[in-house]
Amino acid sequence: MRYLSHKSIINIMRNIMREKFFLVCFIFFLSVIFFTVSHTYISAIEPDNQNEKQNEKQNEKPNEKPNEIQSGNQSVLQADSKERRAMRAELKKQLLINITALEKFSEIISQSADYITPSIVHIEVKRLRTALPSRGRDSRNIQIEVEDSGSGFIVQIENKNYVITNQHVVGGVNLESIVIHTSDRRMLSPKQIHTNNEFDLAVIEMDADLTPVDIGNSKNVRVGDLILTAGSPYGLERSITMGIVSAASRRKIPASNEQAPSCEFFQIDAATNPGNSGGPVLNIRGEVVGVITAIATTGGGSEGIAFAIPINDVLRIAKQIANGGVALRPYIGVGFDHVFGTKEHRKFGLDRLIGAHISRVLPDSPASEAQIQVGDIVLKLNGTEIEDGYHLNNLICQAEIGEQVELTIRRNKKDIKVKITPTGKVSR
């Protein structure tokens, strides 16, 4: 075992003390550096903290009295809400006042519809039509049975009940192919049918207890009048539509329809579709003023243009054919140039497109006896200014057979007056 001398121990202690001194000095030096850096960092961030505190204080200024401001907001909201409630109450009051008129109007329409419905009928027709065979089958034409439908309404003529409709609805079939459906769901068979192709009218004699319509006066119909239509568009029975009279004396209708040559039409904008044919046009009193006969359409359905024969003309013809008789219409025996234009009018000293230009005078006719000539322009009939040939034709049609009328004629730029007496011509 080896022992250290006293001197060696002292040297060791001295070395240890020396090393501790340097270690302490090093630690002290690190502490000074750490303190200096920490102080510098704290000094740098203190202004930012102060700024943030100042900003927080500034932001807190508007809310220095939060209870008072919240109370004020509630007061404003309560005032706004109260004002809105008062405004809505006033609007409701005015609405109830103003809507009363519309409700009364709506009630009138509903009452009119209810009133006329028992007099409206749905007409079901079965007819044979020719269908071309498909490839690979018999080349001969094939007859198939199809079902058509139309509308009509009940009238009373000489204490007998009849259904009036269009000729094109029931024409060309036998009685057994026609069924009349009433509003109370009865299915009736016609007793007899009388038709007039020129006016597209059919009068169907019925042997049943029926409710006739009220008849209005078509002479009182004006542009803008409210009207109703009733019928079976696309087979939908007892359908009511509403519109106005778009034109009160339409004399030309689209070429796709057969025009009754001695008749003028009402033009209406109420929805009118296939199946409405033969149905009535009514005023809001529930009185029939016309019979729907045609529509103008490019797609087959309603486009807001439909035409109706005035009821006065309808009844005039219906009364003549109801008992199997023939319809006579007034006739003077002239033809018209319907393309008589501006240049021709000026040649006759006319500065407006008026008058009916005579293009033909039939021999042994009232016009021939009255010495009316080709080239004459009829300007007036009994003082009524003539718009065109269609207009004159219609006025002649409304005249009485055997009753003299006066024509004002422009001939060689001079006006002359001619007396003429229409005779009766069979209308079929």
C-alpha positions as CSV (number, residue, x, y, z in Angstrom):
1,M,0.0,0.0,0.0
2,R,1.4,3.4,-1.0
3,Y,1.1,6.5,1.2
4,L,1.1,10.2,0.2
5,S,3.4,12.5,2.0
6,H,2.2,15.6,3.8
7,K,3.7,17.8,1.2
8,S,2.0,16.0,-1.6
9,I,-1.4,16.4,0.0
10,I,-0.9,20.1,0.3
11,N,0.0,20.4,-3.3
12,I,-3.1,18.5,-4.3
13,M,-5.3,20.8,-2.2
14,R,-3.8,23.8,-3.8
15,N,-4.5,22.5,-7.3
16,I,-8.1,21.8,-6.3
17,M,-8.6,25.3,-4.9
18,R,-7.1,26.8,-7.9
19,E,-9.5,24.9,-10.2
20,K,-12.6,25.8,-8.1
21,F,-11.6,29.5,-8.3
22,F,-11.6,29.4,-12.1
23,L,-14.9,27.5,-12.1
24,V,-16.5,30.1,-9.9
25,C,-15.2,32.9,-11.9
26,F,-16.5,31.2,-15.1
27,I,-20.0,30.7,-13.6
28,F,-20.1,34.3,-12.4
29,F,-19.1,35.5,-15.8
30,L,-21.9,33.5,-17.4
31,S,-24.4,34.9,-14.9
32,V,-23.5,38.4,-15.8
33,I,-23.9,37.7,-19.5
34,F,-27.3,36.0,-18.9
35,F,-28.5,38.9,-16.8
36,T,-27.5,41.5,-19.4
37,V,-29.2,39.7,-22.2
38,S,-32.4,39.1,-20.2
39,H,-32.6,42.8,-19.2
40,T,-32.1,43.9,-22.8
41,Y,-34.9,41.6,-24.1
42,I,-37.3,42.6,-21.4
43,S,-36.6,46.3,-22.1
44,A,-37.4,45.7,-25.8
45,I,-40.8,44.0,-25.3
46,E,-42.1,46.3,-22.6
47,P,-43.1,49.1,-25.0
48,D,-45.1,46.6,-27.1
49,N,-46.9,45.4,-23.9
50,Q,-47.6,49.0,-23.0
51,N,-49.0,49.7,-26.5
52,E,-51.2,46.6,-26.2
53,K,-52.4,47.7,-22.8
54,Q,-53.2,51.2,-24.2
55,N,-55.0,49.7,-27.1
56,E,-57.0,47.5,-24.8
57,K,-57.9,50.5,-22.7
58,Q,-59.0,52.5,-25.8
59,N,-61.1,49.6,-26.9
60,E,-62.6,49.4,-23.5
61,K,-63.6,53.0,-23.6
62,P,-66.8,52.5,-25.6
63,N,-67.9,49.9,-23.2
64,E,-67.2,51.9,-20.1
65,K,-70.9,51.7,-19.5
66,P,-72.0,48.4,-21.0
67,N,-75.3,48.1,-19.1
68,E,-76.5,51.6,-20.2
69,I,-75.7,50.9,-23.9
70,Q,-77.3,47.5,-23.9
71,S,-80.3,49.0,-22.4
72,G,-80.4,51.6,-25.1
73,N,-80.1,49.0,-27.9
74,Q,-83.0,47.1,-26.5
75,S,-85.1,50.3,-26.4
76,V,-84.3,51.0,-30.1
77,L,-85.1,47.4,-31.1
78,Q,-88.4,47.6,-29.1
79,A,-89.2,50.8,-30.9
80,D,-88.4,49.4,-34.3
81,S,-90.4,46.3,-33.6
82,K,-93.4,48.3,-32.4
83,E,-93.2,50.5,-35.5
84,R,-93.1,47.4,-37.8
85,R,-96.1,45.9,-36.0
86,A,-98.0,49.1,-36.5
87,M,-97.0,49.2,-40.1
88,R,-98.1,45.6,-40.7
89,A,-101.4,46.3,-38.9
90,E,-102.1,49.2,-41.2
91,L,-101.2,47.2,-44.3
92,K,-103.5,44.4,-43.2
93,K,-106.3,46.9,-42.7
94,Q,-105.8,48.4,-46.2
95,L,-105.5,44.9,-47.7
96,L,-108.8,43.9,-46.2
97,I,-110.5,47.0,-47.5
98,N,-109.1,46.7,-51.0
99,I,-109.4,43.0,-51.4
100,T,-113.2,43.2,-50.7
101,A,-113.8,44.3,-54.3
102,L,-111.7,41.5,-55.7
103,E,-113.5,39.0,-53.5
104,K,-116.9,40.3,-54.7
105,F,-115.6,40.0,-58.3
106,S,-114.4,36.4,-57.7
107,E,-117.8,35.6,-56.1
108,I,-119.6,36.9,-59.3
109,I,-117.5,34.7,-61.5
110,S,-118.2,31.7,-59.3
111,Q,-121.9,32.4,-59.2
112,S,-122.0,32.8,-63.0
113,A,-120.2,29.5,-63.4
114,D,-122.5,27.7,-61.0
115,Y,-125.5,29.3,-62.8
116,I,-124.6,28.2,-66.3
117,T,-123.1,24.7,-65.5
118,P,-126.5,22.8,-65.6
119,S,-127.0,24.1,-69.2
120,I,-123.7,22.9,-70.5
121,V,-123.3,19.5,-72.1
122,H,-120.4,17.3,-73.2
123,I,-120.8,15.7,-76.6
124,E,-119.2,12.3,-77.3
125,V,-119.0,11.2,-80.9
126,K,-117.7,7.9,-82.3
127,R,-116.8,8.0,-86.0
128,L,-115.0,5.9,-88.5
129,R,-111.8,7.2,-90.0
130,T,-109.5,5.9,-92.6
131,A,-106.0,4.8,-91.4
132,L,-103.2,4.0,-93.8
133,P,-101.8,0.5,-93.2
134,S,-98.3,0.0,-92.0
135,R,-95.6,-1.8,-94.2
136,G,-96.0,-5.4,-94.7
137,R,-99.8,-5.4,-94.3
138,D,-102.8,-5.2,-96.6
139,S,-102.3,-2.2,-98.9
140,R,-106.1,-1.3,-98.7
141,N,-107.2,1.5,-96.5
142,I,-108.4,0.4,-93.0
143,Q,-111.5,1.9,-91.3
144,I,-111.0,2.4,-87.5
145,E,-113.4,3.8,-84.9
146,V,-112.2,6.9,-83.1
147,E,-113.8,8.9,-80.3
148,D,-114.2,12.7,-80.7
149,S,-115.6,15.1,-78.3
150,G,-117.0,18.6,-78.2
151,S,-119.2,21.0,-76.2
152,G,-122.7,22.4,-76.5
153,F,-125.4,24.2,-74.5
154,I,-129.1,23.9,-74.1
155,V,-131.6,26.4,-75.6
156,Q,-135.4,26.4,-75.9
157,I,-137.0,27.1,-79.2
158,E,-140.8,27.1,-79.4
159,N,-141.0,25.3,-76.1
160,K,-138.7,22.5,-77.2
161,N,-135.2,21.7,-75.8
162,Y,-132.3,21.7,-78.2
163,V,-128.5,21.5,-77.9
164,I,-126.6,23.9,-80.0
165,T,-123.0,23.0,-81.1
166,N,-120.8,23.1,-84.2
167,Q,-121.5,21.2,-87.3
168,H,-118.0,19.9,-87.4
169,V,-118.5,18.3,-83.9
170,V,-121.5,16.0,-84.9
171,G,-121.5,16.2,-88.7
172,G,-121.1,13.0,-90.8
173,V,-122.3,10.5,-88.2
174,N,-125.5,8.7,-87.4
175,L,-127.6,9.4,-84.3
176,E,-126.4,6.2,-82.6
177,S,-122.8,7.4,-82.6
178,I,-123.6,10.5,-80.5
179,V,-124.0,10.6,-76.7
180,I,-124.9,13.8,-74.8
181,H,-123.6,14.0,-71.3
182,T,-125.4,16.4,-68.9
183,S,-124.0,18.1,-65.8
184,D,-126.1,15.7,-63.6
185,R,-124.3,12.7,-65.3
186,R,-127.1,11.6,-67.5
187,M,-126.2,10.1,-70.9
188,L,-128.8,11.1,-73.5
189,S,-129.3,10.2,-77.1
190,P,-130.3,12.9,-79.7
191,K,-133.7,12.7,-81.2
192,Q,-132.8,14.6,-84.4
193,I,-129.9,16.7,-85.8
194,H,-130.2,19.7,-88.1
195,T,-127.0,21.2,-89.4
196,N,-125.8,24.2,-91.4
197,N,-122.4,23.9,-92.9
198,E,-122.1,27.5,-94.0
199,F,-122.3,28.8,-90.4
200,D,-120.8,25.6,-88.9
201,L,-123.9,25.1,-86.7
202,A,-125.8,22.1,-85.5
203,V,-129.1,22.0,-83.7
204,I,-129.8,18.8,-81.8
205,E,-133.3,18.0,-80.8
206,M,-133.6,16.4,-77.4
207,D,-136.5,14.6,-75.7
208,A,-135.6,15.2,-72.0
209,D,-136.1,17.6,-69.2
210,L,-133.2,20.1,-69.5
211,T,-132.3,23.5,-68.2
212,P,-131.9,26.1,-71.0
213,V,-129.3,28.9,-70.9
214,D,-130.1,32.6,-70.7
215,I,-129.5,34.4,-74.0
216,G,-127.8,37.7,-74.2
217,N,-127.6,40.3,-77.0
218,S,-124.4,40.0,-79.1
219,K,-124.9,43.5,-80.4
220,N,-124.0,44.8,-77.0
221,V,-120.7,43.0,-76.9
222,R,-117.7,45.4,-76.9
223,V,-114.0,45.1,-77.0
224,G,-112.6,44.6,-73.5
225,D,-115.8,43.0,-72.1
226,L,-115.1,40.2,-69.6
227,I,-116.3,36.8,-70.8
228,L,-116.4,33.2,-69.7
229,T,-116.2,30.1,-71.8
230,A,-117.6,26.7,-70.8
231,G,-116.9,23.3,-72.3
232,S,-114.8,20.2,-72.5
233,P,-111.2,21.0,-73.6
234,Y,-109.4,17.7,-74.2
235,G,-112.5,15.9,-72.8
236,L,-112.3,17.7,-69.4
237,E,-116.0,18.3,-68.8
238,R,-117.5,21.4,-67.4
239,S,-114.3,23.5,-67.6
240,I,-114.7,27.3,-67.1
241,T,-112.1,29.8,-68.4
242,M,-112.1,33.6,-68.3
243,G,-110.8,36.3,-70.6
244,I,-111.9,39.4,-72.6
245,V,-113.2,40.2,-76.0
246,S,-110.2,41.0,-78.1
247,A,-112.1,42.1,-81.2
248,A,-115.8,42.5,-81.6
249,S,-116.2,42.1,-85.4
250,R,-113.5,39.9,-86.8
251,R,-114.4,39.0,-90.4
252,K,-111.3,37.1,-91.5
253,I,-109.9,34.2,-89.5
254,P,-106.7,32.1,-90.2
255,A,-106.9,30.0,-93.4
256,S,-106.5,26.8,-91.4
257,N,-110.2,27.2,-90.4
258,E,-113.2,27.0,-92.6
259,Q,-114.7,30.5,-92.5
260,A,-118.5,31.0,-92.5
261,P,-118.7,33.5,-95.4
262,S,-121.8,35.3,-94.1
263,C,-120.7,35.7,-90.6
264,E,-118.4,37.9,-88.5
265,F,-116.8,36.7,-85.3
266,F,-115.9,37.7,-81.8
267,Q,-112.2,37.2,-81.0
268,I,-111.5,36.2,-77.4
269,D,-108.4,35.5,-75.5
270,A,-109.8,33.0,-73.0
271,A,-108.0,29.6,-73.0
272,T,-109.7,27.6,-75.8
273,N,-108.6,24.1,-76.8
274,P,-109.8,21.2,-78.9
275,G,-113.0,20.0,-77.2
276,N,-114.2,23.6,-76.6
277,S,-115.8,23.6,-80.1
278,G,-119.6,24.3,-79.9
279,G,-119.3,25.6,-76.3
280,P,-120.8,29.0,-75.3
281,V,-119.1,32.3,-74.7
282,L,-120.9,34.1,-71.8
283,N,-120.9,37.5,-70.3
284,I,-120.4,37.7,-66.5
285,R,-124.2,37.8,-66.1
286,G,-124.2,34.2,-67.3
287,E,-125.8,35.0,-70.6
288,V,-124.7,33.3,-73.8
289,V,-123.4,35.9,-76.4
290,G,-121.5,33.6,-78.8
291,V,-120.6,30.0,-79.8
292,I,-116.9,29.0,-80.1
293,T,-116.2,27.8,-83.6
294,A,-112.4,28.0,-84.2
295,I,-109.0,28.8,-82.8
296,A,-105.8,30.2,-84.2
297,T,-102.9,28.0,-83.3
298,T,-99.6,26.7,-84.5
299,G,-99.3,23.9,-82.0
300,G,-102.9,22.6,-81.8
301,G,-103.7,24.1,-78.4
302,S,-104.7,27.4,-76.9
303,E,-102.5,30.4,-77.9
304,G,-105.0,33.1,-76.7
305,I,-106.8,33.5,-80.0
306,A,-110.2,32.0,-80.5
307,F,-113.3,32.9,-82.5
308,A,-117.0,32.8,-81.7
309,I,-120.1,33.2,-83.8
310,P,-122.4,36.0,-82.3
311,I,-125.5,34.4,-80.6
312,N,-127.8,36.7,-82.6
313,D,-126.6,35.1,-85.8
314,V,-126.7,31.6,-84.3
315,L,-130.3,31.9,-83.1
316,R,-131.4,33.4,-86.4
317,I,-130.1,30.2,-88.2
318,A,-131.1,27.8,-85.4
319,K,-134.7,28.9,-85.4
320,Q,-135.0,28.3,-89.2
321,I,-133.5,24.8,-89.2
322,A,-134.8,23.6,-85.8
323,N,-137.9,21.9,-87.2
324,G,-136.2,20.5,-90.3
325,G,-136.5,23.7,-92.3
326,V,-133.9,25.3,-94.4
327,A,-132.0,28.5,-93.5
328,L,-132.3,31.4,-95.8
329,R,-129.8,34.2,-95.8
330,P,-130.3,37.6,-97.5
331,Y,-128.6,37.8,-100.8
332,I,-127.9,40.6,-103.4
333,G,-125.7,38.7,-105.9
334,V,-122.3,40.4,-106.0
335,G,-118.7,39.3,-105.5
336,F,-115.9,41.4,-104.0
337,D,-112.3,42.1,-104.7
338,H,-110.8,41.5,-101.3
339,V,-107.3,42.6,-102.4
340,F,-108.4,46.1,-103.5
341,G,-105.4,48.1,-102.3
342,T,-104.1,51.6,-101.8
343,K,-103.4,52.4,-105.4
344,E,-106.9,51.4,-106.5
345,H,-108.5,53.5,-103.8
346,R,-106.6,56.6,-104.8
347,K,-107.8,56.1,-108.4
348,F,-111.3,56.5,-107.1
349,G,-110.4,59.6,-105.1
350,L,-110.4,57.8,-101.7
351,D,-107.8,58.7,-99.2
352,R,-108.8,55.9,-96.8
353,L,-109.0,52.1,-97.1
354,I,-112.8,51.9,-97.0
355,G,-115.5,50.4,-99.2
356,A,-116.3,47.1,-100.9
357,H,-115.0,46.8,-104.5
358,I,-117.5,45.0,-106.7
359,S,-115.7,42.4,-108.9
360,R,-118.8,40.5,-110.1
361,V,-122.5,41.0,-110.6
362,L,-124.6,37.8,-111.0
363,P,-127.3,37.9,-113.7
364,D,-131.0,38.0,-112.5
365,S,-129.9,39.1,-109.1
366,P,-131.1,42.0,-106.9
367,A,-127.7,43.7,-107.7
368,S,-128.3,43.3,-111.5
369,E,-131.8,44.7,-111.2
370,A,-130.5,47.7,-109.2
371,Q,-128.0,48.3,-112.0
372,I,-124.9,47.9,-109.8
373,Q,-121.8,47.6,-112.0
374,V,-118.5,45.8,-111.8
375,G,-115.9,48.4,-110.5
376,D,-118.4,50.2,-108.2
377,I,-117.3,50.8,-104.6
378,V,-120.0,50.4,-102.0
379,L,-119.2,53.1,-99.4
380,K,-122.3,52.8,-97.1
381,L,-125.3,50.7,-96.3
382,N,-128.2,52.5,-94.7
383,G,-125.7,55.2,-93.6
384,T,-123.2,52.7,-92.0
385,E,-119.7,53.1,-93.5
386,I,-118.4,49.9,-95.2
387,E,-114.9,48.8,-94.2
388,D,-114.4,46.0,-96.8
389,G,-116.2,43.3,-98.7
390,Y,-116.5,41.1,-95.7
391,H,-118.2,43.9,-93.8
392,L,-120.7,44.5,-96.5
393,N,-121.4,40.8,-96.8
394,N,-122.1,40.6,-93.0
395,L,-124.4,43.6,-93.1
396,I,-126.4,42.2,-96.0
397,C,-126.6,38.9,-94.0
398,Q,-128.2,40.8,-91.1
399,A,-130.7,42.6,-93.2
400,E,-134.3,41.4,-93.6
401,I,-135.2,39.4,-96.6
402,G,-137.5,41.5,-98.8
403,E,-136.7,44.7,-97.0
404,Q,-135.2,47.5,-99.1
405,V,-131.8,48.9,-98.2
406,E,-129.9,51.9,-99.5
407,L,-126.3,51.7,-100.8
408,T,-124.0,54.6,-101.3
409,I,-121.7,53.8,-104.3
410,R,-118.6,55.5,-105.6
411,R,-118.6,55.4,-109.4
412,N,-116.3,57.5,-111.7
413,K,-115.3,59.5,-108.6
414,K,-118.9,60.4,-107.9
415,D,-121.2,59.2,-105.2
416,I,-124.6,57.9,-106.1
417,K,-127.4,56.2,-104.0
418,V,-129.0,52.9,-105.0
419,K,-132.0,51.1,-103.6
420,I,-131.8,47.3,-103.5
421,T,-134.0,44.6,-102.0
422,P,-132.2,41.4,-100.7
423,T,-133.8,38.1,-101.6
424,G,-133.5,34.8,-99.7
425,K,-130.8,32.3,-100.7
426,V,-130.7,28.8,-99.2
427,S,-127.9,28.4,-96.7
428,R,-126.7,24.8,-96.3
